[in-house]
Amino acid sequence: MTLPARWQQRWQAWLDRRIPPAAQVTLSHRSIFILPTRSALTFGLLLLLLLITAINYQNSLIYALTFWLFSVGLAAMLFTFRNLSGLTLIAGHAAPCFAGERLRLPLWLQADRRGHQALLLGFPDQPTQQASVAAGERQALHLSLPAHQRGPLQTGRLRLDSRYPLGLFNAWSWVRLEFRGLVYPRPETVPFVFLAGDGGEQLSGAPSTQSGEQDFQGLRPYRQGDSMRRVAWKQLARGKGLVSKDFDHDEGATCWLDWEALPGLPVETRLSRLCGWVLQAHQQGWRYGLRLPGTEFSPDNSEGHRDRCLQALALYGFSAPEGL
């Protein structure tokens, strides 16, 4: 391990102890760092020149100006620190996305006792956002971050900066917010390989009609998770409520998307292909089931079924996080 990497690891371990990960963080003296900016160094040089001039000429007016400007600098340091102190950051629930896409992370800034102005927020190597929040209010933001890997959402530390009010000091904090969310596998579009019907015969291409044609049987009340293709829109337009079309053979399997149909492939490749097949099957309106090691989802074509299948693919090999 190289020296920079070792120091980086120690730095992260120290941050984890000082500012532990949490879904909600309130900034205090333990989590805020502050240093002078280049402008402050120039300002300090100016004060030094004024002090030398005052000593050289024994001019009380220059003395007064020097000490007044010094007091302004100290006040600026205090106000810059207070602009972060007491601010609460609350992580929200991010909408699922696929690996390779960008996540939208909901974040709330809450000010209880005083306002916080000209705040800059962003993840390393990502665009920053500026925000302000008035006293007693809550400000909603959405941060953007690329999703590189599937699984439970994991983000790095978020940097929060402030140079308010004079820009002489920079106060910042590194917070690790526990955003909730899932990253689905990157979908890979390849020809289908699936098991049709109950016979277990491996097929390719479009689903077979072994399990029979689906005949219209009537209308039934809409159930949450029903596919939008099953909704009787004409009935809804006539003011007869939200109902779904019912077909026979709805309980019979049409096709199975099976982990065992992809032997010899790496785990992530299998998950990506199964993810692509789930999306294709749902888009075509087919009834499909999903088999993973230790998990099986009976054939269905509702949006809820699609979401459950995608969630199972995202969490394969992980423990399901709380709140999902």
C-alpha positions as CSV (number, residue, x, y, z in Angstrom):
1,M,0.0,0.0,0.0
2,T,1.4,3.4,-1.0
3,L,1.9,6.1,1.6
4,P,-0.8,8.4,0.1
5,A,-3.3,5.5,0.1
6,R,-2.4,4.7,3.7
7,W,-3.0,8.3,4.8
8,Q,-6.2,8.5,2.8
9,Q,-7.4,5.4,4.7
10,R,-6.5,6.9,8.0
11,W,-8.2,10.2,7.1
12,Q,-11.5,8.3,6.2
13,A,-11.3,6.3,9.4
14,W,-10.9,9.5,11.4
15,L,-13.8,11.1,9.6
16,D,-16.0,8.1,10.3
17,R,-15.3,8.4,14.0
18,R,-15.7,12.2,14.2
19,I,-18.6,12.5,11.7
20,P,-20.3,9.1,11.6
21,P,-22.7,8.2,8.7
22,A,-26.3,9.0,9.5
23,A,-29.6,9.8,7.7
24,Q,-29.7,13.2,9.5
25,V,-26.7,15.3,10.5
26,T,-26.7,18.6,12.5
27,L,-23.4,20.5,12.0
28,S,-21.5,21.5,15.1
29,H,-18.0,22.4,16.2
30,R,-17.0,18.7,15.9
31,S,-18.0,18.5,12.2
32,I,-16.9,22.0,10.9
33,F,-13.5,22.9,9.7
34,I,-12.3,26.5,9.0
35,L,-9.2,28.0,7.4
36,P,-8.4,31.4,5.9
37,T,-8.7,32.0,2.2
38,R,-6.2,33.7,-0.1
39,S,-8.2,36.9,0.3
40,A,-7.6,36.6,4.1
41,L,-3.8,36.3,3.5
42,T,-3.9,39.5,1.4
43,F,-6.1,41.1,4.1
44,G,-3.5,40.1,6.8
45,L,-0.7,41.5,4.7
46,L,-2.6,44.8,4.5
47,L,-3.1,44.9,8.2
48,L,0.7,44.2,8.8
49,L,1.6,47.1,6.4
50,L,-0.9,49.4,8.2
51,L,0.5,48.4,11.6
52,I,4.1,49.1,10.5
53,T,3.0,52.5,9.1
54,A,1.2,53.3,12.3
55,I,4.3,52.4,14.4
56,N,6.6,54.3,12.1
57,Y,4.6,57.5,12.1
58,Q,3.0,57.1,15.5
59,N,-0.4,57.9,14.0
60,S,-3.3,57.1,16.2
61,L,-5.8,57.2,13.3
62,I,-3.9,54.5,11.4
63,Y,-3.7,52.5,14.7
64,A,-7.5,52.7,15.0
65,L,-8.1,51.7,11.4
66,T,-5.7,48.7,11.8
67,F,-7.4,47.4,14.9
68,W,-10.9,48.0,13.5
69,L,-10.0,46.0,10.4
70,F,-8.5,43.3,12.6
71,S,-11.8,43.2,14.5
72,V,-13.7,42.9,11.3
73,G,-11.6,39.9,10.3
74,L,-12.3,38.2,13.6
75,A,-16.0,38.8,13.3
76,A,-15.9,37.5,9.7
77,M,-14.4,34.2,11.0
78,L,-17.1,33.9,13.7
79,F,-19.9,34.6,11.2
80,T,-18.5,32.2,8.6
81,F,-18.4,29.4,11.3
82,R,-21.9,30.2,12.5
83,N,-23.2,30.1,8.9
84,L,-22.7,26.3,9.0
85,S,-23.2,25.6,12.7
86,G,-26.7,24.4,13.6
87,L,-27.6,23.5,10.0
88,T,-29.4,20.1,9.7
89,L,-29.0,18.0,6.6
90,I,-31.6,15.3,6.0
91,A,-31.2,12.6,3.4
92,G,-34.3,11.4,1.5
93,H,-35.3,8.3,-0.5
94,A,-33.8,8.3,-4.0
95,A,-35.8,6.9,-6.9
96,P,-34.3,3.7,-8.3
97,C,-32.1,3.9,-11.4
98,F,-30.0,1.6,-13.5
99,A,-26.2,1.3,-13.2
100,G,-24.7,3.8,-15.6
101,E,-27.4,6.4,-15.1
102,R,-27.3,9.4,-12.8
103,L,-29.1,9.3,-9.4
104,R,-31.2,12.2,-8.2
105,L,-30.7,12.4,-4.4
106,P,-33.3,14.3,-2.4
107,L,-31.8,16.4,0.3
108,W,-33.4,18.8,2.8
109,L,-31.6,21.7,4.6
110,Q,-33.2,22.7,7.8
111,A,-32.5,25.9,9.8
112,D,-33.9,25.9,13.3
113,R,-32.5,29.0,15.0
114,R,-31.0,31.2,12.3
115,G,-30.6,31.4,8.6
116,H,-27.8,30.0,6.5
117,Q,-26.7,31.8,3.4
118,A,-24.7,31.1,0.3
119,L,-24.0,27.4,0.9
120,L,-22.2,25.3,-1.6
121,L,-22.9,21.5,-1.7
122,G,-21.6,18.8,-3.9
123,F,-19.9,15.4,-4.1
124,P,-16.2,15.2,-5.1
125,D,-15.6,15.6,-8.8
126,Q,-19.3,16.5,-9.3
127,P,-21.0,19.9,-10.0
128,T,-21.9,21.9,-6.8
129,Q,-25.2,23.6,-6.0
130,Q,-25.7,26.8,-4.1
131,A,-28.5,27.1,-1.6
132,S,-29.7,29.3,1.2
133,V,-32.3,28.6,3.9
134,A,-34.1,31.1,6.2
135,A,-34.5,30.6,9.9
136,G,-37.2,28.2,10.8
137,E,-37.6,26.9,7.3
138,R,-36.6,23.8,5.3
139,Q,-35.1,23.9,1.8
140,A,-35.4,21.0,-0.6
141,L,-32.6,20.1,-3.0
142,H,-31.7,17.4,-5.5
143,L,-28.1,16.4,-5.9
144,S,-26.9,14.4,-8.9
145,L,-24.4,11.5,-8.7
146,P,-23.5,8.8,-11.3
147,A,-24.5,5.3,-10.3
148,H,-21.6,3.0,-11.1
149,Q,-22.6,-0.3,-9.3
150,R,-25.8,-2.1,-8.6
151,G,-27.1,-2.8,-5.2
152,P,-28.2,-0.7,-2.2
153,L,-27.4,3.0,-2.7
154,Q,-24.0,3.9,-1.4
155,T,-22.7,7.5,-1.7
156,G,-19.4,9.1,-0.7
157,R,-19.1,12.0,1.6
158,L,-20.8,15.2,0.7
159,R,-18.9,18.5,1.0
160,L,-20.6,21.6,2.3
161,D,-18.7,24.9,2.0
162,S,-19.4,28.5,3.1
163,R,-17.3,31.7,2.7
164,Y,-20.2,33.9,3.8
165,P,-20.1,36.9,4.6
166,L,-16.8,38.4,3.4
167,G,-14.9,35.5,1.8
168,L,-12.0,35.8,4.2
169,F,-12.5,32.3,5.7
170,N,-13.7,29.1,4.2
171,A,-15.7,26.8,6.5
172,W,-16.6,23.3,5.4
173,S,-17.7,19.9,6.5
174,W,-17.6,16.4,5.1
175,V,-20.8,14.6,5.9
176,R,-21.8,11.0,5.1
177,L,-25.5,10.9,4.6
178,E,-27.3,7.6,4.4
179,F,-29.5,8.1,1.3
180,R,-32.0,5.2,0.8
181,G,-32.5,3.7,-2.6
182,L,-31.5,1.0,-5.1
183,V,-29.4,0.8,-8.2
184,Y,-30.6,-1.8,-10.6
185,P,-28.2,-3.8,-12.8
186,R,-27.3,-2.2,-16.1
187,P,-29.8,-3.8,-18.5
188,E,-28.2,-5.8,-21.4
189,T,-30.3,-6.4,-24.4
190,V,-29.8,-9.8,-26.0
191,P,-32.1,-12.4,-27.5
192,F,-34.3,-14.2,-25.0
193,V,-33.4,-17.6,-23.5
194,F,-36.2,-18.7,-21.3
195,L,-38.4,-21.6,-20.2
196,A,-41.9,-21.6,-21.6
197,G,-44.9,-23.2,-20.0
198,D,-44.6,-25.8,-17.3
199,G,-42.7,-28.3,-19.3
200,G,-39.3,-26.6,-18.7
201,E,-38.3,-26.6,-22.4
202,Q,-35.6,-24.0,-23.1
203,L,-36.5,-21.7,-25.9
204,S,-35.1,-18.6,-27.6
205,G,-36.7,-15.6,-29.3
206,A,-40.3,-14.6,-28.4
207,P,-42.4,-16.4,-25.8
208,S,-44.2,-19.5,-26.9
209,T,-47.9,-19.8,-26.8
210,Q,-47.7,-23.3,-25.2
211,S,-49.8,-22.1,-22.2
212,G,-52.7,-21.0,-24.5
213,E,-54.2,-17.9,-25.9
214,Q,-55.6,-15.3,-23.5
215,D,-59.3,-14.6,-24.0
216,F,-61.1,-11.6,-22.6
217,Q,-63.3,-12.6,-19.7
218,G,-64.7,-9.2,-18.4
219,L,-63.8,-6.3,-16.2
220,R,-62.8,-6.3,-12.5
221,P,-61.9,-3.5,-10.1
222,Y,-58.4,-2.2,-10.5
223,R,-55.8,-3.6,-8.2
224,Q,-52.6,-1.8,-7.3
225,G,-49.7,-3.1,-9.5
226,D,-51.9,-4.0,-12.5
227,S,-50.3,-3.3,-15.8
228,M,-51.4,-0.1,-17.5
229,R,-52.1,-2.2,-20.6
230,R,-54.9,-3.9,-18.7
231,V,-56.7,-0.7,-17.6
232,A,-60.0,-0.1,-19.3
233,W,-59.5,3.5,-20.3
234,K,-62.8,3.7,-22.2
235,Q,-64.7,2.8,-19.0
236,L,-62.7,5.4,-17.1
237,A,-63.4,8.1,-19.7
238,R,-67.2,7.3,-19.3
239,G,-66.9,7.9,-15.6
240,K,-67.4,4.3,-14.6
241,G,-64.3,4.2,-12.4
242,L,-60.9,2.5,-12.7
243,V,-61.2,-1.1,-13.7
244,S,-58.9,-3.6,-15.4
245,K,-59.5,-6.1,-18.1
246,D,-59.5,-9.7,-17.0
247,F,-58.4,-12.6,-19.2
248,D,-58.5,-16.3,-18.9
249,H,-55.2,-18.2,-18.3
250,D,-54.0,-15.3,-16.2
251,E,-52.8,-17.7,-13.6
252,G,-50.9,-19.9,-16.1
253,A,-47.2,-19.3,-16.8
254,T,-46.2,-17.9,-20.1
255,C,-42.4,-17.9,-19.7
256,W,-39.7,-18.1,-17.1
257,L,-36.5,-16.0,-17.0
258,D,-34.1,-18.4,-15.4
259,W,-30.7,-17.9,-13.8
260,E,-29.8,-21.4,-15.0
261,A,-30.4,-20.5,-18.6
262,L,-27.2,-18.5,-18.5
263,P,-24.5,-21.1,-17.5
264,G,-20.9,-20.1,-17.4
265,L,-21.4,-16.4,-17.3
266,P,-20.1,-14.1,-14.6
267,V,-22.6,-13.1,-11.9
268,E,-22.9,-9.4,-13.0
269,T,-23.4,-10.4,-16.7
270,R,-26.2,-12.8,-15.7
271,L,-27.9,-10.1,-13.7
272,S,-27.6,-7.6,-16.5
273,R,-29.1,-9.9,-19.0
274,L,-32.0,-10.9,-16.7
275,C,-32.6,-7.3,-16.0
276,G,-32.8,-6.6,-19.8
277,W,-35.2,-9.5,-20.2
278,V,-37.5,-8.4,-17.4
279,L,-37.8,-4.9,-19.1
280,Q,-38.4,-6.4,-22.5
281,A,-41.0,-8.9,-21.3
282,H,-42.8,-6.2,-19.3
283,Q,-42.7,-3.8,-22.3
284,Q,-44.2,-6.5,-24.5
285,G,-47.0,-7.3,-22.0
286,W,-45.9,-10.9,-21.6
287,R,-46.4,-12.8,-18.4
288,Y,-43.1,-13.8,-17.0
289,G,-41.6,-15.4,-13.9
290,L,-38.1,-15.0,-12.6
291,R,-35.9,-17.6,-11.0
292,L,-32.8,-16.8,-9.0
293,P,-30.8,-19.0,-6.7
294,G,-33.0,-19.2,-3.6
295,T,-35.7,-16.9,-5.0
296,E,-38.6,-17.4,-7.3
297,F,-41.3,-15.0,-8.6
298,S,-44.4,-16.5,-10.1
299,P,-45.4,-15.3,-13.6
300,D,-47.2,-12.0,-13.8
301,N,-47.1,-8.8,-15.9
302,S,-48.0,-6.0,-13.5
303,E,-45.8,-3.1,-12.7
304,G,-45.4,-4.2,-9.1
305,H,-44.1,-7.6,-10.4
306,R,-41.6,-5.8,-12.6
307,D,-40.4,-3.7,-9.6
308,R,-40.1,-6.8,-7.4
309,C,-38.0,-8.6,-10.0
310,L,-35.7,-5.6,-10.5
311,Q,-35.3,-5.2,-6.8
312,A,-34.4,-8.9,-6.4
313,L,-31.8,-8.5,-9.2
314,A,-30.4,-5.3,-7.6
315,L,-30.1,-7.0,-4.1
316,Y,-28.7,-10.3,-5.3
317,G,-25.8,-11.0,-2.9
318,F,-26.7,-8.1,-0.6
319,S,-28.8,-7.8,2.5
320,A,-32.0,-5.8,2.0
321,P,-31.5,-2.4,3.6
322,E,-34.1,-1.1,6.0
323,G,-36.7,1.2,4.7
324,L,-37.0,-0.4,1.2
